[in-house]
Amino acid sequence: MVKEVPESENRPDNTAFTQQRLPAWQPILSAGIVIPMFVLIGLAFIGIGVALFVTSRSIQVLEIDYTGVEPESPCFRCSSSDVNNCKCNLAFSIDVLFQGPVFFYYGLKNYFQNYRNYGASKDAKQLSGDVDKFTDPAVECAPYRFDSSGKPIVPCGSIANSLFNDTFKLYQIVNGARKEVPLDGKGIAWWTDYNVKYRNPSITPLRNAFNGTVKPVNWPRPAYELDTTDPANNGFINQDFLVWMRRAALPNFRKLYRRITEGDYSEGLPAGNYTLEISYNYPVLKFDGRKTVVFSNVSWMGGKNEFLGIAYLVIGSLCVVMSIVMLIVYAKFKFPDED
Amino acid sequence: MLRWIRQQLGFDPPHQSETRTVYVANRFPQHGHYIPQRFADNRIISSKYTIWNFVPKNLFEQFRRIANFYFLIIFLVQLMIDTPTSPVTSGLPLFFVITVTAIKQGYEDWLRHKADNEVNGAPVFVVRSGSLVQTRSKNIRVGDIVRVAKDETFPADLVLLSSDRADGTCHITTASLDGETNLKTHYSVAETSVCQSVSQLEALQAVVECQQPEADLYRFVGRVTVTQHGEEIVRPLGPENLLLRGARLKNTKEIFGVAVYTGMESKMALNYKCKSQKRSAVEKSMNTFLLIYLGILLSEAVLSTILKYAWQAEDKWDEPFYNQKTDQERNSSPILKFISDFLAFLVLYNFIIPISLYVTVEMQKFLGSFFIGWDLDLYHEESDQKAQVNTSDLNEELGQVEYVFTDKTGTLTENEMQFRECSISGTKYREVNGKLVPEGMTDDSPDGSTPHLVGEELLFLKAVSLCHTVQISYDQPDCLVGGGDPFSHVNGFSSNHMEYYASSPDEKALVEAAKRIGVAFTGTSGDTMEIKTFGKTEKYKLLHVLEFDADRRRMSVILQTPSGGQVLFTKGAESAILPFTTSGEIEKTRLHVDEFALKGLRTLVVACRHFSPEEYIDVDRRLNAARTALQQREERLQEAFSYIERDLQLLGATGVEDKLQDKVQETIEALRLAGIKVWVLTGDKHETAVSVSLSCGHFHRTMNILELLQQRSDNECAEQLRRLARRIKEDHVIQHGLVVDGASLSLALREHEKLFMEVCKNCSAVLCCRMAPLQKAKVVRLLKTSPEKPITLAIGDGANDVSMIQEAHVGIGIMGKEGRQAVRNSDYAIARFKFLAKLLLVHGHFYYIRIATLVQYFFYKNVCFITPQFLYQFFCLFSQQTLYDSVYLTLYNICFTSLPILVYSLFEQLVHPHVLQSKPGLYRDISKNAMLSFRTFLYWTLLGFCHAFVFFFGSYILMGEDTTLMGNGQMFGNWTFGTLVFTVMVITVTLKLALETHFWTWMNHFVTWGSIAFYFIFSLFYGGIIWPFLHTQDMYFVFVQLLSSGSAWFAIIIIVITCLFPDVVKKVFYRHLHPTSTQKSQSLSAPQAQDLSCLESLCCYQHGQSGCTRLARLLEHMTGQCKASANNCHASSRSNRSWSDTENFYSNDRSILTLSPIEATHC
């Protein structure tokens, strides 16, 4: 029946692995290593911090609130809800040359693009040009899936429906006359968004793809007419639309509106007086929202952000301070020797 | 059918009657009252599952675990209601965990199936319809006559019918059952033993009646009724007639037996032990922590739900124009909404309970336990035995032991008996060169002179060589095959070829000694025992054996002398025999016995009784009646025995030495230094026990030995205890040792537990002698349940230690000579007592540190993981928006952070093993579950929260100023924000473990840096493709965009450093201001590290240097002038060498080689 176990050699292998003798590096976090390490890190961080701080300091930012809450605000008239197609002019002046390229942002405050239902309310397939989804948008789009007559809404969902629709025109006042500053609407969205992720259906002309569908409720024009000046910037790859579709992480956010790179303004905005003509459409007062416009130039590290520089300086100095404290402790209290 | 189901479920006992009736060869009575009985078939099923029930049964088993069940609930909630994360996020990890476990269990079960099939399919020979038929083992039915040939194992429990020997006996070994390798003789009933051929068996009409199956290997009660010539002959059956499944036939050509217990009803199968259900202290704290985390989870979910409704009270937040609700959402009932919101938050935060914790812990324990078996230091060269792990659940408990209860014989001692002295009729003798030399006389008899033994001496030696159960095995046992009578061959061999086998080593030593002196036991044939007295053969007929048992503590044989008289020889413990002696040198012998005991010898007393013919008839009748009784056989036998074993004539006493094992003293000393209290529990006499205790270092000469002995009454005992307590109080400078005997102990335990505990705790060593097996367990339980709930360890080698081994938190078996029962019931088994030191001090220490850090780290990393998610809710109106993408949520615990901690928990060595072993005091550093105390738990949890705050608010401040982070002015979205937090988290959490790691093997490097690299590569890959099957493409290019931002890189670095910075500072300060002894010894092992850097050699400074010089030297080092003076290093290497010289006796020779002092001169 069961075979008798032969008298086998039970001796375990004598290898580094089985005997837990693998060669190993055994660092000890003692003052001896940590102090010089801290000094090095601290000095490096202070250096980086200074560089970051200086870089950040050199960036110019101009932020103007145009919500129109205060009666003296030029947009006060437009902010009441019963006014339609309201325009207001915002005058401001620049003292020194605003180094180009200048980026023109609009900002919203107290606006929760990160609301979960809101974020889910879109149809990724539809936006990637799947025509099947034009007739039957995803359920997540509700209540912006079908309009009251039962026609599918394209693009469906809350995000698309709430597309920011204030428009801006910037004029420089040169000798009392208004000189329009050319605004570049290209390159404001991620390259991958308008080249890969979002696609129009491959039907020409584009409007035929939208037959049998209706535009989002809040939109003045259907998706294929978002940019009347450039036919290629329409439908789901319209860059203003794409910028809006990339939801902001936090309730106060800015989105890139235009770049000022062309003509006389490629070097930046010269000192002088400017007027911003705003067509005021987007209601924010109901939820205590604020609207701003922001002009900013950028460095290699992005926009003005003093946090990084300060953080590096603080941590760097802390490292140095701690290493000095450790040195004192080390000198004063002997490392307890073996006894 | 219903009954069958109930039976299967165990509601109904399957057998109603107390006995079963087996018709040999299934020849049922032709007429009359035959009730067919159902017996189990001979299939052994050790497997748990079949192909069909594997999935449901395994799933059921797994979901009985509370953690798995919890995740199942979460998964179902996700399926049912609209929750922030897709069911995949918790379904996939759950699936992963369940699958891994199922695969492991399935594989183990497959192995069992394979083993079962091999066993069940083995060919066997069965007598059927008049001929020998070969069939498979599983086809054997109860009642079948089975033929077993030499060296085969028995396929079922058989009642021996006949063997090829005329007397119908056979020899077997039960090594695979209880590990006893000695030969045992089993007998058949005379009426059946004549049926040595198939045809004769065919004619046999017999019925076996026996008790229903039970697990006790050594109990069998039955009778066989043989019908011969129309006459029914009834014979008793006992364990000596039963051949157990799994035992092996030896020295016998073939036997026939009838199967009485088959398959799962055989005694072997009934003895299959389920694994011990012991749970370690770590596991208990782990469960407590899980509950705390469940509390955190629930409170976070409740808080979030409440805050959500607080926000939503205002309409402008609840439903702004850009985020209208559907009609369905508006109309659903508020209570339902509230509940579903609560559940959604629960789902959102559920990852705080680490799903992979159990899997990782199990994997760690399973894989980690291999190191014990692999350890060469725990390998015993002589017996070719390595340490054995029976359960890996308790690895870490080895590092927590506070009390060690050890058996003496075979555990502290070799259990290798040497006959030393004896006392015959009041004269003491020593054995010198094979001669008995009376005390006071020198061995001056000229060589070759015939030894002159007087009658008493001769009688004593004859008693010793006849009263035993020793078997003989010959070197060439094949020669025996020919005939049934071994004696015919004995003359042809020199007696050197003869070897004694005995279950008791004492007996073997005595028989061997008698042989050396001149009275040699040469064998048993049938019921005849043969001895050779100085070459002259004498034959004794063996009439009865009164077997040894632990209550009587003696055994006897009744023999017919060659001259025809009947004599009883008995031998046993002195307390079991002296009271029954009536003649002989009782007082002198008692003195001698005490003297032997003082020398540490094991003593036995030998006595005899001559029967008159009338007496013998009475004795014979009583014994036979008791043996054939079906009811209460044991009680009646006891009665008969005590009737017979009285009026004894004292012959003498023997003293047998049991050598101490190697390095017992050092081991006990090491355990004591480690803060472990050692209790020796033994069945020996108190004098023997004390003397062994002294010689093994359990008691010191300087110790004040307190005694609690021979207490007769409660009051007396209490009085003595109080007296002892007072003595301890008065004299607390000196160490105390306590000796208790079994009887006093049971008194003390009955009424004065507290007082007794009080005394015990103040004694540094306790010795309990005269202990019965159950008493040992009781002592362990007493300590275990005392208010401090100390962790106990029991170590022993014999069957009498099993109860204590099972009772203690950790049970350790010694693979000794007393069978394998202790080993089978233990959690760990080692070959020698000295291995205990390494097992506890090194392995226990390592496992504890590993698993404790593993548990703490798991909770920490999940707090880090989920708290940012919680914080994010404050910024998204508690809308349950997830911060991380679903794939990241799913893979965080499975892929990104799982391997480093697993590798850490397998390989970490905080201190070098040699240091741990040579400085047992380090064991105290981890005692009382120190690394899983509430304080450390709080530290890790708070650390997790702090880190989470830093991740989240660091990223928040960076992005919250809502400026662009990219050089092209474009903006990031919410997923980039989440990915930034996640990236920082993965790196920080991995590096935090790197900070904890002290032992960096290439594997640690590989998995630590590999995990971070894998995260980056995976993210690039995941974000680089439009995944056709995914619902949304939210993560497309998010990671690349994040990495293309310089600010993000700087932010990642600063956040990670900020998190780890305080930790490093804390570590350095603790190391220098409050170093634990473990940390102190790390520097000891440091010089051995290969990459000894100059800076690390700072510890080489000599004593007495002032802080200033140290500082100066430090600065010197920092500026790169690495000139640690040769002086200093010499000092260190010298001290190192001396340390290895003096302390290396704990480790064996091989380990010293690895500890070369040269390495210390690196600097």
Interface residues (C-beta under 8 A of the other chain):
Chain A: M1 V2 E4 E7 E9 N10 R11 P12 D13 N14 T18 Q19 Q20 R21 L22 P23 A24 W25 Q26 P27 I28 L29 S30 A31 G32 I33 V34 I35 P36 F38 V39 I41 F45 I48 L52 V61 P101 F103 Y105 G107 Y111 F112 Q113 N114 Y115 R116 N117 Y118 G119 S121 K122 A124 S128 A142 P143 Y144 S158 N161 S162 G187 I188 A189 W190 T192 V196 K197 V243 R246 R247 A248 A249 L250 P251 N252 F253 R254 K255 L256 R259 P283 K286 F287 D288 S296 V298 S299 W300 M301 G302 G303 K304 N305 F307 L308 A311 Y312 I315 L318 C319 M322 M326 L327 V329 Y330 A331 K332 F333 K334 F335 P336 D337 E338
Chain B: P84 E118 V119 A122 V124 S137 D151 E152 T153 F154 P155 S176 G246 R248 K316 W317 P320 F321 Y322 N323 Q324 K325 T326 D327 F370 F371 G373 W374 D375 L376 Y379 E381 D384 Q385 K386 F846 F875 C876 L877 S879 Q880 Q881 T882 F907 Q909 P913 G954 Y956 I957 L958 M959 G960 E961 D962 T963 T964 L965 M966 G967 N968 G969 Q970 M971 F972 G973 N974 T976 F977 G978 L995 H998 F999 W1000 T1001 W1002 M1003 N1004 I1026 H1031 T1032 Q1033 Y1036 F1037 Q1041 S1045 G1046 S1047 F1050 A1051 I1054 I1057 T1058 F1061 V1064 V1065 K1067 V1068 F1069 R1071 H1072 L1073 P1075 K1080 S1081 Q1082 S1083 L1084 S1085 A1086 A1089 Q1090 D1091 S1093 L1095 E1096 L1098 C1099 H1103 G1107 C1108 R1110 L1111 L1114 H1117 M1118 S1135 R1150 T1154
